[in-house]
Amino acid sequence: EVGRGMRVEETGQGRERVGPVLVMRDTTERPEGVDAGVVRLVGTDRGRIVAEATASLRTGGTATPRPNPYGDGHASERIVQVLLDHAPA
């Protein structure tokens, strides 16, 4: 499940862990996620990927959920409403 631009996991003990999405690339065409702290570029080096994933799992989800820089997921609903409001009768 994804909540507000953060990775959300349910543990076997019924606890939630929240943390940034780890992107296994050196660059991204969507830097707003990195700037907002909801995405972490970890590169393609296997050692770094393992280290970052391990560190993320060890924190137990101490990251605070942040607003999603990509929007709230309701853009299409607003577009439809604008079209309906301006459609000829």
N, CA, C and O atoms as CSV, one atom per row, in Angstrom:
chain,resi,resn,atom,element,x,y,z
A,1,GLU,N,N,0.846,-1.179,0.000
A,1,GLU,CA,C,0.000,0.000,0.000
A,1,GLU,C,C,0.884,1.233,0.000
A,1,GLU,O,O,1.945,1.240,0.625
A,2,VAL,N,N,0.457,2.266,-0.692
A,2,VAL,CA,C,1.230,3.505,-0.733
A,2,VAL,C,C,0.412,4.583,-0.066
A,2,VAL,O,O,-0.772,4.749,-0.358
A,3,GLY,N,N,1.039,5.308,0.824
A,3,GLY,CA,C,0.340,6.373,1.520
A,3,GLY,C,C,1.109,7.674,1.432
A,3,GLY,O,O,2.239,7.760,1.914
A,4,ARG,N,N,0.517,8.684,0.826
A,4,ARG,CA,C,1.077,10.028,0.768
A,4,ARG,C,C,2.507,10.055,0.263
A,4,ARG,O,O,3.337,10.799,0.786
A,5,GLY,N,N,2.802,9.252,-0.748
A,5,GLY,CA,C,4.121,9.292,-1.371
A,5,GLY,C,C,5.178,8.520,-0.627
A,5,GLY,O,O,6.362,8.655,-0.934
A,6,MET,N,N,4.796,7.724,0.332
A,6,MET,CA,C,5.750,6.948,1.112
A,6,MET,C,C,5.435,5.470,0.940
A,6,MET,O,O,4.298,5.083,0.668
A,7,ARG,N,N,6.462,4.661,1.105
A,7,ARG,CA,C,6.283,3.217,1.080
A,7,ARG,C,C,5.696,2.822,2.436
A,7,ARG,O,O,6.241,3.181,3.479
A,8,VAL,N,N,4.592,2.088,2.419
A,8,VAL,CA,C,3.967,1.646,3.663
A,8,VAL,C,C,3.907,0.138,3.632
A,8,VAL,O,O,3.390,-0.451,2.682
A,9,GLU,N,N,4.435,-0.492,4.671
A,9,GLU,CA,C,4.412,-1.952,4.766
A,9,GLU,C,C,3.735,-2.368,6.055
A,9,GLU,O,O,3.908,-1.734,7.096
A,10,GLU,N,N,2.977,-3.422,5.978
A,10,GLU,CA,C,2.382,-4.014,7.165
A,10,GLU,C,C,3.283,-5.168,7.579
A,10,GLU,O,O,3.565,-6.058,6.776
A,11,THR,N,N,3.731,-5.157,8.814
A,11,THR,CA,C,4.594,-6.231,9.298
A,11,THR,C,C,3.742,-7.398,9.751
A,11,THR,O,O,2.526,-7.266,9.893
A,12,GLY,N,N,4.362,-8.521,9.973
A,12,GLY,CA,C,3.656,-9.706,10.454
A,12,GLY,C,C,3.042,-9.508,11.830
A,12,GLY,O,O,2.110,-10.223,12.198
A,13,GLN,N,N,3.547,-8.552,12.593
A,13,GLN,CA,C,3.034,-8.299,13.924
A,13,GLN,C,C,1.937,-7.234,13.932
A,13,GLN,O,O,1.532,-6.777,15.001
A,14,GLY,N,N,1.457,-6.838,12.762
A,14,GLY,CA,C,0.398,-5.858,12.689
A,14,GLY,C,C,0.862,-4.421,12.831
A,14,GLY,O,O,0.043,-3.519,13.007
A,15,ARG,N,N,2.164,-4.197,12.756
A,15,ARG,CA,C,2.700,-2.837,12.841
A,15,ARG,C,C,2.973,-2.310,11.441
A,15,ARG,O,O,3.257,-3.076,10.520
A,16,GLU,N,N,2.885,-0.991,11.291
A,16,GLU,CA,C,3.177,-0.371,10.001
A,16,GLU,C,C,4.566,0.224,10.001
A,16,GLU,O,O,5.013,0.792,10.997
A,17,ARG,N,N,5.250,0.087,8.866
A,17,ARG,CA,C,6.546,0.744,8.646
A,17,ARG,C,C,6.378,1.681,7.479
A,17,ARG,O,O,5.802,1.312,6.456
A,18,VAL,N,N,6.876,2.886,7.623
A,18,VAL,CA,C,6.782,3.874,6.550
A,18,VAL,C,C,8.173,4.369,6.233
A,18,VAL,O,O,8.961,4.649,7.136
A,19,GLY,N,N,8.476,4.476,4.963
A,19,GLY,CA,C,9.787,4.979,4.585
A,19,GLY,C,C,9.809,5.385,3.134
A,19,GLY,O,O,8.864,5.099,2.398
A,20,PRO,N,N,10.857,6.042,2.707
A,20,PRO,CA,C,10.937,6.466,1.311
A,20,PRO,C,C,11.083,5.277,0.362
A,20,PRO,O,O,11.570,4.212,0.742
A,21,VAL,N,N,10.657,5.481,-0.857
A,21,VAL,CA,C,10.831,4.476,-1.903
A,21,VAL,C,C,12.300,4.502,-2.320
A,21,VAL,O,O,12.852,5.571,-2.579
A,22,LEU,N,N,12.927,3.346,-2.386
A,22,LEU,CA,C,14.318,3.247,-2.826
A,22,LEU,C,C,14.321,2.986,-4.330
A,22,LEU,O,O,13.777,1.988,-4.801
A,23,VAL,N,N,14.944,3.901,-5.077
A,23,VAL,CA,C,14.993,3.795,-6.536
A,23,VAL,C,C,16.393,3.366,-6.932
A,23,VAL,O,O,17.376,4.040,-6.621
A,24,MET,N,N,16.471,2.240,-7.620
A,24,MET,CA,C,17.769,1.680,-8.005
A,24,MET,C,C,18.211,2.218,-9.352
A,24,MET,O,O,18.278,1.494,-10.345
A,25,ARG,N,N,18.513,3.517,-9.357
A,25,ARG,CA,C,19.021,4.226,-10.521
A,25,ARG,C,C,19.972,5.300,-10.013
A,25,ARG,O,O,19.962,5.645,-8.831
A,26,ASP,N,N,20.792,5.825,-10.918
A,26,ASP,CA,C,21.703,6.904,-10.543
A,26,ASP,C,C,21.086,8.281,-10.744
A,26,ASP,O,O,21.502,9.253,-10.114
A,27,THR,N,N,20.096,8.359,-11.622
A,27,THR,CA,C,19.426,9.621,-11.908
A,27,THR,C,C,17.932,9.367,-12.017
A,27,THR,O,O,17.485,8.226,-12.133
A,28,THR,N,N,17.175,10.443,-11.978
A,28,THR,CA,C,15.732,10.322,-12.178
A,28,THR,C,C,15.223,11.532,-12.936
A,28,THR,O,O,15.737,12.640,-12.782
A,29,GLU,N,N,14.212,11.311,-13.754
A,29,GLU,CA,C,13.578,12.414,-14.455
A,29,GLU,C,C,12.484,13.038,-13.592
A,29,GLU,O,O,11.817,13.981,-14.017
A,30,ARG,N,N,12.299,12.506,-12.365
A,30,ARG,CA,C,11.288,13.011,-11.432
A,30,ARG,C,C,11.952,13.424,-10.119
A,30,ARG,O,O,11.721,12.786,-9.092
A,31,PRO,N,N,12.772,14.479,-10.130
A,31,PRO,CA,C,13.521,14.861,-8.931
A,31,PRO,C,C,12.655,15.398,-7.791
A,31,PRO,O,O,13.125,15.508,-6.658
A,32,GLU,N,N,11.396,15.733,-8.079
A,32,GLU,CA,C,10.546,16.267,-7.014
A,32,GLU,C,C,10.345,15.264,-5.874
A,32,GLU,O,O,10.177,15.660,-4.721
A,33,GLY,N,N,10.363,13.977,-6.192
A,33,GLY,CA,C,10.243,12.957,-5.150
A,33,GLY,C,C,11.462,12.930,-4.247
A,33,GLY,O,O,11.348,12.786,-3.030
A,34,VAL,N,N,12.630,13.072,-4.857
A,34,VAL,CA,C,13.880,13.129,-4.084
A,34,VAL,C,C,13.885,14.393,-3.228
A,34,VAL,O,O,14.215,14.344,-2.043
A,35,ASP,N,N,13.516,15.530,-3.836
A,35,ASP,CA,C,13.499,16.801,-3.115
A,35,ASP,C,C,12.526,16.768,-1.940
A,35,ASP,O,O,12.780,17.377,-0.901
A,36,ALA,N,N,11.414,16.057,-2.107
A,36,ALA,CA,C,10.398,15.979,-1.050
A,36,ALA,C,C,10.744,14.941,0.018
A,36,ALA,O,O,10.108,14.890,1.071
A,37,GLY,N,N,11.750,14.117,-0.259
A,37,GLY,CA,C,12.143,13.109,0.720
A,37,GLY,C,C,11.331,11.828,0.679
A,37,GLY,O,O,11.423,11.007,1.591
A,38,VAL,N,N,10.528,11.645,-0.380
A,38,VAL,CA,C,9.730,10.425,-0.482
A,38,VAL,C,C,10.377,9.380,-1.385
A,38,VAL,O,O,9.907,8.246,-1.472
A,39,VAL,N,N,11.464,9.774,-2.057
A,39,VAL,CA,C,12.226,8.878,-2.923
A,39,VAL,C,C,13.704,9.034,-2.572
A,39,VAL,O,O,14.186,10.145,-2.348
A,40,ARG,N,N,14.411,7.915,-2.526
A,40,ARG,CA,C,15.856,7.961,-2.307
A,40,ARG,C,C,16.529,7.211,-3.452
A,40,ARG,O,O,16.292,6.019,-3.648
A,41,LEU,N,N,17.372,7.921,-4.208
A,41,LEU,CA,C,18.156,7.284,-5.265
A,41,LEU,C,C,19.291,6.514,-4.609
A,41,LEU,O,O,20.100,7.095,-3.885
A,42,VAL,N,N,19.355,5.215,-4.856
A,42,VAL,CA,C,20.410,4.409,-4.237
A,42,VAL,C,C,21.428,3.895,-5.245
A,42,VAL,O,O,22.375,3.200,-4.877
A,43,GLY,N,N,21.235,4.237,-6.517
A,43,GLY,CA,C,22.193,3.812,-7.527
A,43,GLY,C,C,22.015,2.365,-7.930
A,43,GLY,O,O,21.002,1.736,-7.623
A,44,THR,N,N,23.016,1.846,-8.624
A,44,THR,CA,C,22.935,0.480,-9.152
A,44,THR,C,C,23.975,-0.453,-8.550
A,44,THR,O,O,24.046,-1.628,-8.910
A,45,ASP,N,N,24.778,0.070,-7.638
A,45,ASP,CA,C,25.787,-0.758,-6.991
A,45,ASP,C,C,25.110,-1.708,-5.999
A,45,ASP,O,O,24.391,-1.272,-5.100
A,46,ARG,N,N,25.349,-3.003,-6.177
A,46,ARG,CA,C,24.683,-4.011,-5.348
A,46,ARG,C,C,24.925,-3.783,-3.854
A,46,ARG,O,O,23.999,-3.892,-3.051
A,47,GLY,N,N,26.156,-3.468,-3.486
A,47,GLY,CA,C,26.473,-3.234,-2.078
A,47,GLY,C,C,25.692,-2.080,-1.489
A,47,GLY,O,O,25.186,-2.161,-0.370
A,48,ARG,N,N,25.597,-0.993,-2.259
A,48,ARG,CA,C,24.849,0.163,-1.761
A,48,ARG,C,C,23.355,-0.136,-1.667
A,48,ARG,O,O,22.691,0.278,-0.716
A,49,ILE,N,N,22.832,-0.855,-2.658
A,49,ILE,CA,C,21.406,-1.222,-2.629
A,49,ILE,C,C,21.104,-2.034,-1.374
A,49,ILE,O,O,20.141,-1.755,-0.659
A,50,VAL,N,N,21.930,-3.033,-1.115
A,50,VAL,CA,C,21.723,-3.877,0.068
A,50,VAL,C,C,21.851,-3.040,1.341
A,50,VAL,O,O,21.043,-3.182,2.259
A,51,ALA,N,N,22.856,-2.171,1.401
A,51,ALA,CA,C,23.054,-1.341,2.590
A,51,ALA,C,C,21.869,-0.408,2.818
A,51,ALA,O,O,21.397,-0.280,3.948
A,52,GLU,N,N,21.387,0.237,1.777
A,52,GLU,CA,C,20.258,1.174,1.908
A,52,GLU,C,C,18.977,0.436,2.289
A,52,GLU,O,O,18.219,0.902,3.140
A,53,ALA,N,N,18.735,-0.714,1.658
A,53,ALA,CA,C,17.536,-1.491,1.988
A,53,ALA,C,C,17.600,-1.992,3.426
A,53,ALA,O,O,16.607,-1.948,4.152
A,54,THR,N,N,18.767,-2.466,3.829
A,54,THR,CA,C,18.942,-2.951,5.205
A,54,THR,C,C,18.728,-1.815,6.200
A,54,THR,O,O,18.046,-1.991,7.209
A,55,ALA,N,N,19.303,-0.662,5.922
A,55,ALA,CA,C,19.142,0.486,6.812
A,55,ALA,C,C,17.679,0.907,6.890
A,55,ALA,O,O,17.182,1.253,7.962
A,56,SER,N,N,17.000,0.876,5.766
A,56,SER,CA,C,15.585,1.247,5.739
A,56,SER,C,C,14.753,0.280,6.576
A,56,SER,O,O,13.855,0.696,7.307
A,57,LEU,N,N,15.054,-0.996,6.466
A,57,LEU,CA,C,14.320,-1.996,7.241
A,57,LEU,C,C,14.640,-1.906,8.730
A,57,LEU,O,O,13.765,-2.131,9.567
A,58,ARG,N,N,15.868,-1.585,9.060
A,58,ARG,CA,C,16.271,-1.492,10.472
A,58,ARG,C,C,15.644,-0.315,11.200
A,58,ARG,O,O,15.435,-0.378,12.412
A,59,THR,N,N,15.341,0.761,10.476
A,59,THR,CA,C,14.775,1.938,11.140
A,59,THR,C,C,13.381,1.661,11.663
A,59,THR,O,O,12.881,2.379,12.529
A,60,GLY,N,N,12.761,0.630,11.143
A,60,GLY,CA,C,11.416,0.300,11.616
A,60,GLY,C,C,10.360,1.298,11.206
A,60,GLY,O,O,9.280,1.335,11.795
A,61,GLY,N,N,10.651,2.101,10.212
A,61,GLY,CA,C,9.642,3.019,9.706
A,61,GLY,C,C,9.538,4.306,10.475
A,61,GLY,O,O,8.438,4.772,10.770
A,62,THR,N,N,10.662,4.883,10.800
A,62,THR,CA,C,10.641,6.119,11.576
A,62,THR,C,C,10.391,7.347,10.717
A,62,THR,O,O,10.256,8.448,11.249
A,63,ALA,N,N,10.327,7.185,9.413
A,63,ALA,CA,C,10.099,8.339,8.536
A,63,ALA,C,C,8.689,8.886,8.743
A,63,ALA,O,O,7.740,8.127,8.936
A,64,THR,N,N,8.569,10.182,8.702
A,64,THR,CA,C,7.274,10.841,8.838
A,64,THR,C,C,6.642,10.968,7.462
A,64,THR,O,O,7.291,11.452,6.535
A,65,PRO,N,N,5.377,10.539,7.302
A,65,PRO,CA,C,4.724,10.701,6.004
A,65,PRO,C,C,4.708,12.171,5.592
A,65,PRO,O,O,4.491,13.059,6.416
A,66,ARG,N,N,4.940,12.408,4.317
A,66,ARG,CA,C,4.990,13.769,3.771
A,66,ARG,C,C,3.985,13.884,2.641
A,66,ARG,O,O,3.566,12.875,2.074
A,67,PRO,N,N,3.592,15.111,2.308
A,67,PRO,CA,C,2.676,15.282,1.177
A,67,PRO,C,C,3.286,14.710,-0.107
A,67,PRO,O,O,4.492,14.814,-0.332
A,68,ASN,N,N,2.459,14.122,-0.922
A,68,ASN,CA,C,2.906,13.532,-2.172
A,68,ASN,C,C,3.192,14.640,-3.178
A,68,ASN,O,O,2.283,15.397,-3.519
A,69,PRO,N,N,4.430,14.759,-3.664
A,69,PRO,CA,C,4.753,15.833,-4.615
A,69,PRO,C,C,4.130,15.629,-5.983
A,69,PRO,O,O,4.180,16.530,-6.820
A,70,TYR,N,N,3.547,14.471,-6.227
A,70,TYR,CA,C,2.957,14.174,-7.528
A,70,TYR,C,C,1.460,14.444,-7.559
A,70,TYR,O,O,0.805,14.171,-8.565
A,71,GLY,N,N,0.914,14.973,-6.481
A,71,GLY,CA,C,-0.513,15.283,-6.442
A,71,GLY,C,C,-1.261,14.375,-5.480
A,71,GLY,O,O,-0.669,13.533,-4.804
A,72,ASP,N,N,-2.561,14.562,-5.433
A,72,ASP,CA,C,-3.380,13.829,-4.468
A,72,ASP,C,C,-4.132,12.651,-5.069
A,72,ASP,O,O,-4.872,11.965,-4.363
A,73,GLY,N,N,-3.952,12.406,-6.375
A,73,GLY,CA,C,-4.608,11.272,-7.015
A,73,GLY,C,C,-6.022,11.557,-7.489
A,73,GLY,O,O,-6.723,10.645,-7.927
A,74,HIS,N,N,-6.447,12.806,-7.408
A,74,HIS,CA,C,-7.817,13.143,-7.790
A,74,HIS,C,C,-7.893,14.089,-8.984
A,74,HIS,O,O,-8.940,14.692,-9.221
A,75,ALA,N,N,-6.818,14.229,-9.731
A,75,ALA,CA,C,-6.798,15.152,-10.871
A,75,ALA,C,C,-7.851,14.784,-11.913
A,75,ALA,O,O,-8.536,15.665,-12.434
A,76,SER,N,N,-7.987,13.503,-12.221
A,76,SER,CA,C,-8.937,13.111,-13.271
A,76,SER,C,C,-10.367,13.446,-12.863
A,76,SER,O,O,-11.179,13.819,-13.709
A,77,GLU,N,N,-10.680,13.318,-11.587
A,77,GLU,CA,C,-12.023,13.672,-11.121
A,77,GLU,C,C,-12.282,15.166,-11.315
A,77,GLU,O,O,-13.373,15.561,-11.728
A,78,ARG,N,N,-11.283,15.992,-11.019
A,78,ARG,CA,C,-11.436,17.435,-11.190
A,78,ARG,C,C,-11.562,17.793,-12.675
A,78,ARG,O,O,-12.349,18.668,-13.035
A,79,ILE,N,N,-10.794,17.124,-13.532
A,79,ILE,CA,C,-10.873,17.380,-14.976
A,79,ILE,C,C,-12.253,17.033,-15.498
A,79,ILE,O,O,-12.836,17.802,-16.262
A,80,VAL,N,N,-12.789,15.884,-15.098
A,80,VAL,CA,C,-14.128,15.483,-15.538
A,80,VAL,C,C,-15.156,16.517,-15.097
A,80,VAL,O,O,-16.045,16.880,-15.866
A,81,GLN,N,N,-15.036,16.989,-13.867
A,81,GLN,CA,C,-15.992,17.977,-13.373
A,81,GLN,C,C,-15.918,19.271,-14.173
A,81,GLN,O,O,-16.956,19.854,-14.486
A,82,VAL,N,N,-14.717,19.735,-14.513
A,82,VAL,CA,C,-14.571,20.943,-15.336
A,82,VAL,C,C,-15.214,20.728,-16.700
A,82,VAL,O,O,-15.919,21.603,-17.202
A,83,LEU,N,N,-14.974,19.566,-17.298
A,83,LEU,CA,C,-15.577,19.280,-18.612
A,83,LEU,C,C,-17.095,19.254,-18.535
A,83,LEU,O,O,-17.773,19.786,-19.414
A,84,LEU,N,N,-17.630,18.637,-17.487
A,84,LEU,CA,C,-19.094,18.586,-17.321
A,84,LEU,C,C,-19.660,19.981,-17.093
A,84,LEU,O,O,-20.716,20.322,-17.627
A,85,ASP,N,N,-18.965,20.780,-16.308
A,85,ASP,CA,C,-19.440,22.141,-16.007
A,85,ASP,C,C,-19.456,23.032,-17.255
A,85,ASP,O,O,-20.248,23.971,-17.337
A,86,HIS,N,N,-18.596,22.742,-18.209
A,86,HIS,CA,C,-18.475,23.600,-19.399
A,86,HIS,C,C,-19.012,22.938,-20.674
A,86,HIS,O,O,-18.882,23.497,-21.764
A,87,ALA,N,N,-19.591,21.793,-20.546
A,87,ALA,CA,C,-20.148,21.091,-21.729
A,87,ALA,C,C,-21.431,21.775,-22.163
A,87,ALA,O,O,-22.206,22.236,-21.325
A,88,PRO,N,N,-21.666,21.846,-23.491
A,88,PRO,CA,C,-22.921,22.415,-23.969
A,88,PRO,C,C,-24.099,21.543,-23.498
A,88,PRO,O,O,-23.997,20.321,-23.389
A,89,ALA,N,N,-25.201,22.221,-23.228
A,89,ALA,CA,C,-26.400,21.511,-22.734
A,89,ALA,C,C,-27.064,20.707,-23.810
A,89,ALA,O,O,-28.078,20.056,-23.559
